[in-house]
Amino acid sequence: MVTPTGSTSALATLFVGVEIHVMVASGLPDLDVARVLRCCASRVPEQLREQIRVECGITPRHLRICECRPPWREDVGPEWTRFPIARLGAPW
């Protein structure tokens, strides 16, 4: 898990098991970010997290939610496959 910086660092410590990617300190409302992180954390049961993950990427103006799956073939490499589910933007 990537350790976030800025105002989201306190929020991220509440959500164990959620992959969080933070590019820079977010200008998004902390309450809204916390709601999305809580939703991502609740989507996949703990016993299935080796098979599927829901990740939340945080940038200054939007959140990106992705479904992630482990490599399904050896020749694909070690990277998980990411499928974008939603991009939530700031209202400005």
N, C-alpha and C positions, 0 to 999 in steps of 0.2 A: 504494500500500500504506500502511495506517495504521501509524504507529510506535507500538508498544506501550510501556506503562510498567510499572514494578514488576518482579517476578521473571521475567516472561516476555520481557523485552526481549532478554536474551542468547540465548534460544531462538529468537526470531523472526529474528535475523540469520543463522541457519543455513539458513533455508528461503526462498530467493529464488524469487519467482514465486508464492508462496502469499499470498492476500489474508487478512489477519488483522485482525479487528475486536476491540478491547479496550475494554470499557466502564470497568472499574476494575481495579486490581491483583487478580490471581486468587489465590484461596486453594486452588486445586487443586494436586495434586502435580506438580512440574515434570517429572518423568520421564513421567508419563501425558500431560501436555500436549505434550511433545516427540514422543511416539509418535504422537499424533493429527495433529500438524502434519506429521510425516514421511509419514504415510499420505496426507494431503491433497495434499502436494507430488508424490507418486509416482503419483497416479491419472490425471493428464492429461499426455500427452506435450507437450514444449515447443512443437512445431510446431502444436499444436491449441489453445493457450491463448487465441487470439483468438476462438475459437468456443465454448469451454466452460472454466469454471473450477470448482474446488472450493474453497470458502471455509470458514474456521473462525472462528466468533465465540466469544470467551472472555469469560465473566462470572464473578463470584466463586464461583458454585456449579455452573455447568455449561458445557459446550462445545456449540456448535450447528454442525453441518456442513451446508452448503448447496451444491447444484449451481447454477451461474449460467450464464446464456446471454445473449448480446448482444441488443439490440433487434431484433425480427424485422419490425417495421413502423415507418415513419417517424412515424406519428401516436401511437405508444406512448410516445415520448420517448427520451432518451439513457440511461436507467437500465437496467441489466441485470436480467433476470428471475431471481429467487431461488426455488429449490424446496428446501424443507427435506428433508434426508435422515435426520439423526439428531440427537438431543439427549442428550448424555451427562452425567449428573449425578454430583455428589459423593455418597459413601455415607452421609453424615450427614444 
